[in-house]
Structures are given as structure tokens and as C-alpha cells.
Amino acid sequence: MTNLDINKKMEFILNVAQSLAERGATADKIISHTKLVAASMQIPAKNFNLKVMPSVLYLNVFDGEKMNHSFRNYENRGVDMDIVNLISAFTLKAAKKNYTPQQFQDVLQRIIGRRKIYSPPQVVLATGLFCGALCILFGGDFLAAVYTAVCAAIGKIFQLKLLKLGVNHFITTAIAAFTATAAAYFTHFLPSGTIWIPIIACALFLIPGIPIINAITESLDGFLLSGMAKAYNSILITISITVGIVFSLTLCAKLEAIDLEQLEQLSNNHFAEILFASIIASTAFSVMLNVPKKILPLMGIFGATALVTKNFLLFELNFSPDVSVFIAATLIGILSVKANQATQAPTQVFTVPAIIPFVPGVLIYRFLMCCIYIRDMEVEEFFYEFGFGVDALQIIFAMTIGVTLPNLIADKFLKKIETQN
């Protein structure tokens, strides 16, 4: 493709950047992979500059005589780790092979137009398994896990239908959270020894795992504008989930108030049950992210490793929950760097599903209940329940920063080696 004019080269580069940006790749990965495409077109790295901004890609290329500028708008099409993985592998090949312009365009279009690996019914099933597994991790019994799975599947069906109709993403998220939570509330009339746990776990399939990780990664890596935009988007998604849950619980509480004392902080289930649930949760969440099938067994191993590490530190060495989560997440971050080098798959493929079981669902719900019942609480009781929100925030920061740091350090180290060579 070296004989193309500069405008056509820039168009190809922006096509790759747009495809990655719309499906959950970080700004650093977008730039590094588009540089490979530029190199295949004989554009020196010193003459190439791509800015990844919220909803806009801005490209500058110096052709030896003048600076050429071009920009491209992009939108969020949802996380699709299969397409990100395929485009990443494609750019590596493009740097080694002399594709003709038509071959390059054909391959890229085939990747972009590729159907998702998992059908909607499979995604709905994975959603139910994911939330059901979280119910076990939160201390729920088998019946509660089944109820949770059914309610989560109902919420997911509503979400998919509304998105297909073109309803706003945030409104869709709020409705899905409302539907799943309302259904879960009425399961407490059914037989179960842990009647309130399904309410905690049923809507957690909506949590913005990839956007949160990307926001922290990009902010720490110097892409502040892009990172802040992703953080803001994550906050809006979280608010949408909270609105749906709180509205549902507010209506349901008129029928029967939720017993806060039954929302335990630690699981009482056997270790084998918890281990199996962590494997299911990590694997099912990977399906929801459209992770390639060949990586799914590895995701189960990563999920089990994360849980065993955290529980060993928490129960055997008496570390605090946030420190235990941070060390376990850091271990997963290190393993993800190794897995990335072996498979060339993005690190988010390995990190996010593995640490998702660390989400402090019980603590978050205790905090939400505190907000709902604030008028009926004594001052001491309010601050006691409010403390659960602080604890939840500490754990969320620990898990996200823990998986992010190894990847950032590895990237800087590898880039330094490449510069020296």
C-alpha cells in the first residue's frame, strides 16, 4: 500500500482506529496498532500523530512537504473483545505483509462485519449464570442462585429488546436494572434460606467493567481527556443502574421493607462452591464481552486464581479486604501481561472477567438501603451503614488500580526496550 496517496493512507489508518475505538480498546492500544498500519504504508513513526479524544479521532501525518490533517467521529457500539482481538492480530500481519489496498479493506470489512460469536440466547444464559454465580459468592444458597439467574435473564432480555429498538443506552440500563430488581424482590416469597441475596446480584450484569478499567488505564497513562470521558460515561451508567434499582426498591419497600441484617458481608458457603462460582462468573462474563471461545478456559483459571489468592490473604493472613483485593488484582494484571504476550489478545480480555467477582455487591446495596431509608434512621445507624459505601469504594479502587498498574508498567518497559533497540 506504499503507492497510495497520503489521503487514502490516512483513511485506512482512521478506519482501523475507529473500529478499535468503537469496541472498547484503550487509547494506547488504538495508537500502537494504527502505528503498525502506518508503518506498513512507509509512514515513519516520527511523522505520525493520532489523538484519541471523546467521540473524535484526530490524525496528523507529515508527508515530507506539508502536514496533513484528518479527523473521524466515532460512537460507542458496545464492548466486543472478539473484534478488538482480530483487529489487533490483523495490524500485526499488516506490518509484515504487503497487502494491496483492496486486500486490506476487504480483511478489515470482514472483521468489522463479523457476527458475534455468541447468539442472544447464549448471552442471556451467560448473564443468568454470571449473576447466579455472584449470588453464591455473596452467600446465597442454590435456590437463591436459581432465582437470581432467572431475574438477571429477564433484565437482559429487556435490555437487548430496548437496544434493538434504538432506546437511549442509559434509559435502557435503568429499565433493565428496574426489571431485574423488581423480579428479584418477589422471589423472597419463594423457598430459600437467603431470601434477599437475589436482589443484590440480579442487576450486576450491567456494571461497566471495561469502561471503568479503560478510564483508569488511560488516565494513568496520560490520556486524561479520553480517560475522563470514559470515567464520566461509567458514572452515568452507574447512576442509571442506581436509579433503576432504587426506584424498584422504593416501590417494593411499600409492600415489605428489606431486612438489612440479612445482607451479610461474607459468604458462608463451602470453599468448593465459591471456587466453582468464581469460575462460572468469570467465564460467563467473558461470554457477555464476546471473548473468543478458545480463551474461555483460561478465563476460568484466572477467575479461580484471583479468588484463591484473595481468600488466602483475607482469611489465612488476616489482610484487610481492600489490600487482599489489590494484591489478587495485581497478580491477575501480571498474568494478563504474560497472556497478552502469548496470545496477542488485549489485556482487558483477561483482567476484567477475572476480577468481576470482587465487586462488593453486598456493601453497595447496604449503602443504597442507607440512602433509601435515611429518613427512618438514627444518626449513628446512618453513619454505620454509610461506612459500607466507603468500604465498597476502597475495594473498587483496589481492584481497578491493581489490574491496571502491571499493564502500564509492562507497556512502558517494552517501549523503552524498543526505543533502545
C-alpha positions, -999 to 999 in steps of 0.1 A, spaced: 0 0 0 30 22 -2 20 37 -36 -13 52 -22 -16 90 -19 -14 104 16 -52 110 20 -60 74 12 -34 62 37 -49 84 64 -84 70 55 -72 34 61 -55 44 94 -87 61 106 -108 31 96 -87 9 119 -87 35 147 -124 39 145 -131 2 146 -110 -2 178 -123 29 195 -160 19 190 -155 -16 205 -137 -10 238 -99 -6 230 -78 17 251 -63 49 236 -28 35 239 -37 3 220 -55 23 193 -24 44 188 1 15 189 -19 -6 164 -25 23 140 12 30 141 17 -5 128 -7 2 99 12 34 92 45 16 92 31 -9 66 25 22 44 60 35 49 49 63 72 77 69 98 66 70 134 80 105 138 57 117 110 26 102 126 4 116 153 -30 103 163 -51 120 191 -78 99 207 -104 122 221 -140 117 232 -161 108 201 -133 121 178 -101 108 163 -77 135 151 -48 124 128 -17 143 116 7 129 91 37 147 76 45 136 41 79 153 38 65 185 24 34 195 45 14 184 74 -19 167 65 -48 167 89 -79 145 91 -105 136 118 -131 109 122 -162 108 145 -169 76 163 -196 62 186 -198 36 213 -211 3 197 -206 -17 229 -177 -38 241 -167 -66 216 -134 -82 225 -135 -106 196 -133 -78 171 -107 -59 191 -86 -91 192 -90 -98 155 -81 -62 145 -51 -63 168 -38 -95 151 -46 -80 117 -25 -49 123 5 -71 133 1 -90 100 -3 -58 80 31 -46 93 47 -78 79 28 -84 47 24 -61 18 -13 -60 14 -29 -44 -16 -54 -16 -7 -83 -38 -18 -70 -68 3 -65 -45 33 -100 -31 30 -116 -65 24 -100 -80 55 -109 -51 77 -145 -51 65 -148 -88 71 -136 -83 107 -160 -54 113 -189 -71 98 -183 -104 116 -213 -117 135 -209 -120 173 -196 -154 185 -225 -159 209 -262 -157 199 -286 -136 220 -300 -167 238 -265 -177 247 -257 -142 261 -290 -143 281 -280 -177 295 -245 -164 303 -260 -133 321 -281 -156 343 -251 -178 351 -230 -148 359 -254 -133 383 -263 -167 398 -227 -173 405 -223 -139 421 -253 -148 443 -233 -179 456 -202 -157 462 -224 -133 482 -236 -161 504 -268 -172 487 -279 -208 486 -286 -228 454 -323 -218 452 -314 -181 456 -288 -185 428 -315 -200 405 -339 -171 413 -311 -146 407 -303 -163 373 -339 -161 362 -343 -124 372 -310 -114 356 -320 -132 324 -353 -112 324 -334 -80 328 -310 -89 300 -339 -97 276 -354 -63 283 -320 -46 277 -315 -64 244 -350 -57 232 -348 -20 241 -314 -16 225 -327 -32 193 -355 -6 193 -329 22 195 -338 33 230 -312 55 247 -285 34 263 -288 50 298 -326 47 298 -322 11 287 -298 4 315 -322 19 341 -351 -1 328 -331 -33 328 -320 -27 364 -355 -19 375 -370 -50 358 -344 -74 372 -346 -59 407 -384 -59 408 -385 -95 397 -358 -104 423 -378 -87 451 -408 -110 446 -386 -141 448 -382 -136 486 -417 -151 489 -403 -183 474 -385 -210 494 -349 -200 502 -326 -196 532 -311 -164 518 -342 -146 506 -327 -111 500 -294 -120 482 -310 -122 447 -318 -85 449 -281 -78 454 -268 -99 425 -295 -97 398 -286 -64 382 -248 -67 384 -246 -78 347 -250 -41 339 -218 -29 357 -195 -11 332 -164 -32 338 -144 -24 306 -152 14 307 -140 16 343 -108 -2 337 -102 18 305 -109 50 323 -83 44 350 -58 29 325 -59 59 301 -59 84 329 -28 69 345 -12 65 311 -15 103 303 -47 102 281 -65 124 306 -92 137 282 -102 103 269 -99 87 304 -121 113 320 -147 109 292 -148 71 299 -150 78 336 -179 101 331 -196 76 309 -191 49 336 -205 72 362 -236 78 341 -241 41 336 -237 35 373 -262 63 380 -286 47 355 -283 13 373 -288 30 407 -319 49 395 -334 17 383 -326 -2 414 -336 25 439 -369 32 420 -377 -5 421 -368 -10 458 -387 22 467 -419 9 452 -413 -26 466 -405 -14 501 -441 -1 503 -451 -37 503 -424 -50 527 -392 -34 539 -359 -52 531 -342 -66 562 -307 -51 562 -295 -75 588 -299 -104 564 -275 -88 539 -243 -105 552 -209 -93 541 -191 -126 538 -202 -158 522 -210 -188 544 -208 -213 515 -181 -240 512 -148 -232 495 -156 -257 467 -189 -239 460 -172 -205 460 -144 -217 438 -168 -232 412 -189 -200 413 -159 -178 406 -150 -199 376 -186 -197 363 -188 -159 369 -155 -152 351 -164 -175 321 -199 -162 318 -188 -126 319 -163 -133 292 -192 -146 270 -210 -113 277 -179 -94 264 -178 -117 233 -144 -131 242 -131 -158 217 -141 -193 227 -105 -206 228 -97 -182 257 -127 -191 278 -109 -220 297 -81 -196 306 -107 -171 319 -120 -197 343 -85 -204 355 -78 -167 360 -111 -163 379 -102 -192 402 -67 -179 408 -80 -145 417 -104 -159 442 -80 -183 459 -54 -155 462 -79 -131 477 -93 -156 502 -59 -168 513 -48 -133 521 -81 -124 537 -88 -154 558 -54 -170 564 -31 -140 566 -58 -116 580 -52 -89 555 -79 -62 551 -104 -68 522 -91 -39 501 -55 -50 504 -64 -86 497 -83 -75 466 -55 -52 455 -28 -79 457 -50 -105 440 -59 -80 412 -22 -71 408 -15 -108 403 -41 -110 376 -27 -79 360 7 -96 358 -7 -128 345 -27 -109 319 5 -93 306 20 -128 301 -12 -140 285 -12 -109 262 24 -118 250 14 -154 244 -20 -148 226 -18 -111 214 -53 -107 229 -60 -73 247 -52 -74 284 -88 -64 292 -99 -98 279 -81 -114 309 -83 -88 336 -120 -77 338 -137 -111 339 -112 -124 364 -118 -96 389 -155 -91 384 -163 -115 413 -146 -90 436 -174 -64 431 -186 -56 466 -223 -61 458 -234 -65 494 -216 -33 505 -230 -13 477 -266 -25 485 -262 -17 522 -252 18 511 -282 20 488 -305 9 515 -290 36 537 -299 62 511 -335 48 507 -342 46 545 -323 77 555 -354 94 569 -361 65 592 -325 61 606 -308 74 637 -276 93 631 -254 65 644 -271 39 623 -269 61 592 -231 66 596 -227 29 602 -245 20 570 -228 48 551 -195 33 560 -203 4 538 -203 27 508 -168 39 518 -156 3 521 -171 -5 487 -153 24 471 -120 14 485 -124 -22 472 -134 -9 437 -103 14 436 -81 -15 448 -93 -40 421 -92 -15 392 -58 0 401 -44 -34 409 -51 -48 374 -41 -16 357 -6 -10 371 12 -42 358 -1 -35 323 11 2 324 45 -8 338 49 -35 312 40 -12 283 64 15 294 92 -11 299 86 -27 265 85 7 248 118 16 264 134 -16 251 121 -9 216 135 26 217 169 14 228 169 -12 200 
